[in-house]
Amino acid sequence: MPPTPTFDHRRIQSFGSLFTAGSDQLLDHSHLKPGQNAELLAYNKTLNMYRENAKRTNDVYIQTEFAAFLVEASQGIEDTEEAWSYLVEAQKILKQLSLRGHGDAQYYLANLYALGILHRSHKSQFDKAFPLFVQAAKHHHADAAYRVGKCYEDGLGTRKDKSKAVQYYKKAATLNHPGAMYRLGLAEIHGELGMAENLRDGHKWLKRSAEIANAEYPHALHELAMLHEKGNAVIFIDEAYAHSLYTDAAELGYAPSAYRLGECYEFGHLKLKPDPAMSIYYYTIAADQDHPQACYALAAWYLVGHGTVLEPSEDQAYYWAHRAATKGYKRAEYAVGHFCEVGIGRDKDMEAATSWYQKAADHGDQRAVQRLKELATEGLAVRPAPRRTTNSMLWNRKK
């Protein structure tokens, strides 16, 4: 089943990025106007100036930005109690603004509750987040409407209710939310959320989402690409279109699309001419995000290298194979076991090799099962040394 965007409990978005997907820019605090030598002011003095400025103004946007600034500032403070005091102050400001009906403040405060930022044990508080998302959605806040849909679908802070989820996804979609359009598209295609299966209408939702895809919501591009790569009774095969969609998604940083392009350029899928440089480029985009198959593929490339494009490196091969193995990818677990046994990219270590073979076997890798049987039969002290190969992974990956 294709993924649906979820609440990310591992990162904190800046206030600006809550409205502009993918933005990691710090807030513009030009309204403080502390002078040309602002960089010389002590941090606390700058903070106090910002605080006083926010108190004097009735501008709800400046006040909301200040609350967001406090949240961001708290993340860089080692003193736990001081950091918590910043969060308490931010919460107080946002609550006051929320009571005044400010949709952006309601949405930001809801996110803080959902992410567990306003709980000392970092526990998500969807019981507090959900009503705030609902309030913000009433002010036509697209992201809030989308999150209300997610809450109803997943039972976060409220009971599960498929019809309500669809209602709010559609509301968000009318407000041009790509994630909501994507979710509606999947629901129509697969007959989910109580909706009748309708490939044609689902395809339309995906196309609408793809047209406004961004780094936070690139999913529709990938889904459309897969549909047009394989085709069905309603959707025609168009490999050139699929390639362009995968490319758009990969350039937005979407790991599954980058991995698929790495495969296509390695093995010549989608009628593409094999291109090692492009294959390595796209595998790297995905591998840098810990996509296990991409990490494994990159390890294979480093084992053999390719002309002037990539120098062979056993150290890098081991690094990427190990990175894939730590994600539970059975082929990589077997490869790391082999590397440990024969000494590729690291010293020989039979104990480590056996451990990795066992992990791979537990995940169903038959080569690992066979190797463990051989070791048990031969005995560690008398077993013949295995053949040291550097291309076995690559041949095993042929598709």
Secondary structure, DSSP 8 states (H G I E B T S, - for coil): --------TT----TGGGTSTT-------GGG---TTGGGS-HHHHHHHHHHHHHH---HHHHHHHHHHHHHHHTT-S-HHHHHHHHHHHHHHHHHHHHTT-HHHHHHHHHHHHTTTTSTT----HHHHHHHHHHHHHTT-HHHHHHHHHHHHHTSSS---HHHHHHHHHHHHHTT-HHHHHHHHHHHHHT-TT----HHHHHHHHHHHHHT--SS--HHHHHHHHHHHH--SSS---HHHHHHHHHHHHHTT-HHHHHHHHHHHHHTGGG----HHHHHHHHHHHHTTT-HHHHHHHHHHHHH-BTTTB---HHHHHHHHHHHHTTT-HHHHHHHHHHHHHTSSS---HHHHHHHHHHHHHTT-HHHHHHHHHHHHH-TTT-------SSHHHHHT--
